[in-house]
Amino acid sequence: ELHNYLAQIQIEVDRFAKSHFRNRQKISSLEGKLRNIKGLGHNMEQKLLNHFKSYAKIYDASVEELAKIVPINIAKSIKNKDYE
């Protein structure tokens, strides 16, 4: 009984750790991509993050939403995935 309980706890810990690692990998892969856009520097990236709160929300935003924060050509570059 105790062995089964401890095994179940270990499975849950492992699942949580793997999930967290996958999320961190996804976030870090998104972080570096914006820097590949010509004209988008650190300050502009910070403005986007301050407004949208995450990289995923930046990539999901419309051109119109992005253009409220950055110039229209950069907003279009983000939506056209010119960072890849």
C-alpha positions as protocol buffer text, in pm:
chain_id: "A"
residue {
  index: 1
  type: GLU
  ca { x: 0 y: 0 z: 0 }
}
residue {
  index: 2
  type: LEU
  ca { x: 272 y: 248 z: 99 }
}
residue {
  index: 3
  type: HIS
  ca { x: 482 y: 148 z: -201 }
}
residue {
  index: 4
  type: ASN
  ca { x: 191 y: 219 z: -439 }
}
residue {
  index: 5
  type: TYR
  ca { x: 128 y: 555 z: -274 }
}
residue {
  index: 6
  type: LEU
  ca { x: 493 y: 660 z: -306 }
}
residue {
  index: 7
  type: ALA
  ca { x: 504 y: 537 z: -666 }
}
residue {
  index: 8
  type: GLN
  ca { x: 199 y: 749 z: -747 }
}
residue {
  index: 9
  type: ILE
  ca { x: 359 y: 1054 z: -589 }
}
residue {
  index: 10
  type: GLN
  ca { x: 674 y: 997 z: -795 }
}
residue {
  index: 11
  type: ILE
  ca { x: 467 y: 972 z: -1115 }
}
residue {
  index: 12
  type: GLU
  ca { x: 296 y: 1302 z: -1035 }
}
residue {
  index: 13
  type: VAL
  ca { x: 627 y: 1474 z: -954 }
}
residue {
  index: 14
  type: ASP
  ca { x: 774 y: 1347 z: -1280 }
}
residue {
  index: 15
  type: ARG
  ca { x: 471 y: 1463 z: -1479 }
}
residue {
  index: 16
  type: PHE
  ca { x: 486 y: 1807 z: -1322 }
}
residue {
  index: 17
  type: ALA
  ca { x: 861 y: 1843 z: -1384 }
}
residue {
  index: 18
  type: LYS
  ca { x: 832 y: 1739 z: -1749 }
}
residue {
  index: 19
  type: SER
  ca { x: 540 y: 1974 z: -1805 }
}
residue {
  index: 20
  type: HIS
  ca { x: 729 y: 2263 z: -1650 }
}
residue {
  index: 21
  type: PHE
  ca { x: 1039 y: 2188 z: -1859 }
}
residue {
  index: 22
  type: ARG
  ca { x: 834 y: 2178 z: -2182 }
}
residue {
  index: 23
  type: ASN
  ca { x: 672 y: 2511 z: -2099 }
}
residue {
  index: 24
  type: ARG
  ca { x: 1012 y: 2670 z: -2026 }
}
residue {
  index: 25
  type: GLN
  ca { x: 1148 y: 2539 z: -2356 }
}
residue {
  index: 26
  type: LYS
  ca { x: 850 y: 2677 z: -2544 }
}
residue {
  index: 27
  type: ILE
  ca { x: 886 y: 3018 z: -2379 }
}
residue {
  index: 28
  type: SER
  ca { x: 1260 y: 3039 z: -2438 }
}
residue {
  index: 29
  type: SER
  ca { x: 1217 y: 2944 z: -2804 }
}
residue {
  index: 30
  type: LEU
  ca { x: 966 y: 3227 z: -2845 }
}
residue {
  index: 31
  type: GLU
  ca { x: 1181 y: 3481 z: -2659 }
}
residue {
  index: 32
  type: GLY
  ca { x: 1470 y: 3485 z: -2901 }
}
residue {
  index: 33
  type: LYS
  ca { x: 1265 y: 3507 z: -3219 }
}
residue {
  index: 34
  type: LEU
  ca { x: 1154 y: 3869 z: -3189 }
}
residue {
  index: 35
  type: ARG
  ca { x: 1514 y: 3987 z: -3189 }
}
residue {
  index: 36
  type: ASN
  ca { x: 1547 y: 3859 z: -3547 }
}
residue {
  index: 37
  type: ILE
  ca { x: 1310 y: 4130 z: -3674 }
}
residue {
  index: 38
  type: LYS
  ca { x: 1498 y: 4424 z: -3822 }
}
residue {
  index: 39
  type: GLY
  ca { x: 1421 y: 4740 z: -3627 }
}
residue {
  index: 40
  type: LEU
  ca { x: 1288 y: 4565 z: -3319 }
}
residue {
  index: 41
  type: GLY
  ca { x: 1530 y: 4615 z: -3032 }
}
residue {
  index: 42
  type: HIS
  ca { x: 1530 y: 4541 z: -2662 }
}
residue {
  index: 43
  type: ASN
  ca { x: 1325 y: 4849 z: -2566 }
}
residue {
  index: 44
  type: MET
  ca { x: 1051 y: 4777 z: -2818 }
}
residue {
  index: 45
  type: GLU
  ca { x: 1043 y: 4412 z: -2710 }
}
residue {
  index: 46
  type: GLN
  ca { x: 998 y: 4525 z: -2348 }
}
residue {
  index: 47
  type: LYS
  ca { x: 712 y: 4756 z: -2449 }
}
residue {
  index: 48
  type: LEU
  ca { x: 541 y: 4462 z: -2618 }
}
residue {
  index: 49
  type: LEU
  ca { x: 592 y: 4241 z: -2312 }
}
residue {
  index: 50
  type: ASN
  ca { x: 468 y: 4510 z: -2075 }
}
residue {
  index: 51
  type: HIS
  ca { x: 152 y: 4547 z: -2280 }
}
residue {
  index: 52
  type: PHE
  ca { x: 78 y: 4184 z: -2376 }
}
residue {
  index: 53
  type: LYS
  ca { x: 235 y: 4016 z: -2067 }
}
residue {
  index: 54
  type: SER
  ca { x: 371 y: 3711 z: -2257 }
}
residue {
  index: 55
  type: TYR
  ca { x: 538 y: 3615 z: -2584 }
}
residue {
  index: 56
  type: ALA
  ca { x: 248 y: 3386 z: -2672 }
}
residue {
  index: 57
  type: LYS
  ca { x: 5 y: 3678 z: -2647 }
}
residue {
  index: 58
  type: ILE
  ca { x: 235 y: 3892 z: -2863 }
}
residue {
  index: 59
  type: TYR
  ca { x: 233 y: 3628 z: -3137 }
}
residue {
  index: 60
  type: ASP
  ca { x: -145 y: 3587 z: -3108 }
}
residue {
  index: 61
  type: ALA
  ca { x: -218 y: 3961 z: -3130 }
}
residue {
  index: 62
  type: SER
  ca { x: -356 y: 4117 z: -3446 }
}
residue {
  index: 63
  type: VAL
  ca { x: -159 y: 4363 z: -3657 }
}
residue {
  index: 64
  type: GLU
  ca { x: -385 y: 4641 z: -3531 }
}
residue {
  index: 65
  type: GLU
  ca { x: -318 y: 4552 z: -3167 }
}
residue {
  index: 66
  type: LEU
  ca { x: 56 y: 4530 z: -3228 }
}
residue {
  index: 67
  type: ALA
  ca { x: 58 y: 4860 z: -3420 }
}
residue {
  index: 68
  type: LYS
  ca { x: -66 y: 5039 z: -3108 }
}
residue {
  index: 69
  type: ILE
  ca { x: 269 y: 4954 z: -2946 }
}
residue {
  index: 70
  type: VAL
  ca { x: 519 y: 4929 z: -3233 }
}
residue {
  index: 71
  type: PRO
  ca { x: 540 y: 5078 z: -3584 }
}
residue {
  index: 72
  type: ILE
  ca { x: 313 y: 4916 z: -3841 }
}
residue {
  index: 73
  type: ASN
  ca { x: 600 y: 4764 z: -4041 }
}
residue {
  index: 74
  type: ILE
  ca { x: 724 y: 4580 z: -3730 }
}
residue {
  index: 75
  type: ALA
  ca { x: 370 y: 4472 z: -3642 }
}
residue {
  index: 76
  type: LYS
  ca { x: 335 y: 4324 z: -3989 }
}
residue {
  index: 77
  type: SER
  ca { x: 675 y: 4154 z: -3957 }
}
residue {
  index: 78
  type: ILE
  ca { x: 562 y: 3986 z: -3635 }
}
residue {
  index: 79
  type: LYS
  ca { x: 240 y: 3863 z: -3796 }
}
residue {
  index: 80
  type: ASN
  ca { x: 421 y: 3750 z: -4113 }
}
residue {
  index: 81
  type: LYS
  ca { x: 664 y: 3555 z: -3893 }
}
residue {
  index: 82
  type: ASP
  ca { x: 963 y: 3738 z: -4041 }
}
residue {
  index: 83
  type: TYR
  ca { x: 1156 y: 3632 z: -3730 }
}
residue {
  index: 84
  type: GLU
  ca { x: 1192 y: 3271 z: -3846 }
}
